[in-house]
Amino acid sequence: MLIALALSDLPNTRHALERGELEFSEVRTIVDRLTLLTPADRVAVDAAIFPEVLKLRAGLLRLHIEAAILKVSASRTREGAWM
């Protein structure tokens, strides 16, 4: 997924990049992790990871994003959204 296109679904990530709070490599990590999610889930994870993600780098950044994905996925499953 093109990063510029993905950022349209990730307002918090886009604003953090614009403000210089995230480096491009960190944005790429976020986008890579969220690529296979639905647009609604990408928005939910984007909201869930901020502002904590601004303090994390490398492996911890990936783990935090993956934990948020699992929480969103579990929530959707409980709601019956994936059944």
Rosetta silent file (secondary structure, phi, psi, omega in degrees, C-alpha in Angstrom):
SEQUENCE: MLIALALSDLPNTRHALERGELEFSEVRTIVDRLTLLTPADRVAVDAAIFPEVLKLRAGLLRLHIEAAILKVSASRTREGAWM
SCORE:     score description
SCORE:     0.000 S_00000001
   1 L     0.000  134.708  177.437    0.000    0.000    0.000 S_00000001
   2 L   -67.310  136.235 -176.830    1.306    3.415   -0.873 S_00000001
   3 H   -63.281  -42.046 -179.523    2.062    5.404    2.252 S_00000001
   4 H   -60.635  -41.023  177.987    0.440    8.573    0.927 S_00000001
   5 H   -67.219  -43.601 -179.349   -2.768    6.674    0.189 S_00000001
   6 H   -62.504  -34.213 -177.393   -2.713    4.895    3.553 S_00000001
   7 H   -65.416  -17.841  176.530   -2.343    8.173    5.420 S_00000001
   8 H   -67.327  -24.836  176.854   -5.807    9.212    4.276 S_00000001
   9 H   -94.049   -3.978 -173.254   -7.150    6.534    6.670 S_00000001
  10 L  -125.415   73.336 -174.257   -4.692    7.407    9.452 S_00000001
  11 H   -61.977  -38.380 -179.620   -5.332   10.985   10.566 S_00000001
  12 H   -67.104  -41.793  178.520   -3.303   10.775   13.785 S_00000001
  13 H   -64.893  -44.460  179.645   -0.313    9.276   12.005 S_00000001
  14 H   -59.948  -46.057 -179.065   -0.563   11.840    9.194 S_00000001
  15 H   -66.346  -37.911  178.580   -0.693   14.779   11.620 S_00000001
  16 H   -65.458  -38.206  176.772    2.221   13.417   13.671 S_00000001
  17 H   -65.752  -44.527 -179.980    4.313   13.107   10.493 S_00000001
  18 H   -61.575  -35.657 -179.108    3.361   16.631    9.422 S_00000001
  19 L   -84.371   -4.032  179.733    4.345   17.997   12.852 S_00000001
  20 L    79.442   16.312 -179.682    7.653   16.112   12.807 S_00000001
  21 L   -83.207  -20.450  175.357    6.694   13.937   15.778 S_00000001
  22 L  -125.324  144.613  174.208    7.223   10.730   13.782 S_00000001
  23 L   -86.359  161.215 -178.442    9.958    9.912   11.314 S_00000001
  24 H   -58.510  -38.447 -179.501    9.153    8.465    7.909 S_00000001
  25 H   -63.605  -34.366  178.199   10.533    5.054    8.935 S_00000001
  26 H   -71.600  -39.129  176.602    8.123    4.977   11.890 S_00000001
  27 H   -63.723  -41.649  178.224    5.198    5.926    9.666 S_00000001
  28 H   -60.969  -39.608  177.095    6.207    3.153    7.269 S_00000001
  29 H   -61.722  -45.439  179.206    6.177    0.695   10.195 S_00000001
  30 H   -61.515  -50.188 -178.517    2.667    1.796   11.169 S_00000001
  31 H   -61.091  -43.477  179.892    1.372    1.592    7.589 S_00000001
  32 H   -58.524  -40.255 -178.319    2.994   -1.820    7.032 S_00000001
  33 H   -72.497  -27.044 -174.045    1.258   -3.224   10.108 S_00000001
  34 H  -100.558   -2.403 -173.347   -2.154   -1.816    9.183 S_00000001
  35 L   -55.200  -42.301 -174.029   -2.187   -2.575    5.455 S_00000001
  36 L   -84.735   -2.711  179.654   -4.341   -5.708    5.630 S_00000001
  37 L   -80.800  159.561  174.011   -6.973   -4.210    7.929 S_00000001
  38 L   -69.270  159.839  177.723  -10.267   -2.785    6.762 S_00000001
  39 H   -55.639  -40.874  179.898  -10.421    1.021    6.538 S_00000001
  40 H   -64.038  -39.409  179.188  -12.591    1.139    9.684 S_00000001
  41 H   -71.514  -35.163  175.745  -10.102   -0.985   11.606 S_00000001
  42 H   -60.561  -43.722  178.739   -7.171    1.121   10.391 S_00000001
  43 H   -62.814  -42.670 -179.468   -8.913    4.216   11.774 S_00000001
  44 H   -63.958  -43.147  178.993   -9.633    2.427   15.065 S_00000001
  45 H   -68.369  -40.469  177.823   -6.034    1.261   15.484 S_00000001
  46 H   -56.736  -43.256  178.608   -4.706    4.694   14.509 S_00000001
  47 H   -68.072  -37.858 -175.676   -6.805    6.210   17.299 S_00000001
  48 H   -70.349  -30.031 -173.833   -5.809    3.491   19.773 S_00000001
  49 H   -85.482  -14.169 -179.103   -2.048    3.835   19.365 S_00000001
  50 L   -97.168  145.357    4.487   -1.842    7.588   19.963 S_00000001
  51 L   -91.747   -1.249 -175.528   -0.288    9.341   21.821 S_00000001
  52 H   -55.771  -34.406 -176.335    1.732    6.430   23.273 S_00000001
  53 H   -61.893  -23.396 -179.477    3.249    5.597   19.897 S_00000001
  54 H   -68.006  -17.665 -178.827    5.130    8.906   19.918 S_00000001
  55 H   -98.064   -3.722 -172.114    7.356    7.607   22.734 S_00000001
  56 L  -109.672  152.318  177.590    8.206    4.253   21.113 S_00000001
  57 L  -137.211  155.676  171.591   10.773    3.169   18.563 S_00000001
  58 H    50.314 -120.915 -174.805   11.616    0.038   16.562 S_00000001
  59 H   -60.515  -40.872  179.621   10.510   -3.213   18.200 S_00000001
  60 H   -66.473  -34.053  176.155    8.420   -1.573   20.895 S_00000001
  61 H   -62.290  -48.136  179.244    6.611    0.450   18.243 S_00000001
  62 H   -61.768  -44.064  179.647    5.735   -2.721   16.329 S_00000001
  63 H   -62.248  -41.873  179.760    4.587   -4.523   19.486 S_00000001
  64 H   -63.443  -42.024  179.124    2.373   -1.622   20.536 S_00000001
  65 H   -65.465  -45.189 -179.052    0.737   -1.503   17.090 S_00000001
  66 H   -64.783  -36.481  176.204    0.212   -5.263   17.007 S_00000001
  67 H   -64.081  -40.426  178.389   -1.361   -5.205   20.485 S_00000001
  68 H   -66.108  -37.797  177.388   -3.780   -2.496   19.320 S_00000001
  69 H   -62.004  -44.199  179.529   -4.649   -4.563   16.238 S_00000001
  70 H   -62.708  -40.446  178.798   -5.452   -7.545   18.448 S_00000001
  71 H   -64.378  -44.613  179.144   -7.671   -5.422   20.697 S_00000001
  72 H   -64.529  -42.876  179.600   -9.568   -3.971   17.742 S_00000001
  73 H   -62.111  -44.081  179.353   -9.909   -7.427   16.172 S_00000001
  74 H   -63.755  -40.719  178.737  -11.211   -8.914   19.412 S_00000001
  75 H   -62.653  -44.375  179.394  -13.671   -6.069   19.813 S_00000001
  76 H   -63.846  -38.899  179.606  -14.978   -6.551   16.269 S_00000001
  77 H   -64.677  -43.664  178.325  -15.322  -10.285   16.820 S_00000001
  78 H   -62.415  -35.050  179.789  -17.335   -9.746   20.012 S_00000001
  79 H   -77.041   -9.712 -178.812  -19.580   -7.320   18.135 S_00000001
  80 L    82.026   13.321 -176.332  -20.121   -9.925   15.436 S_00000001
  81 L   -71.054  -22.698 -177.553  -18.609   -7.728   12.766 S_00000001
  82 L  -108.299   10.886 -177.163  -16.438  -10.520   11.370 S_00000001
  83 L  -102.077    0.000    0.000  -18.943  -13.337   11.556 S_00000001
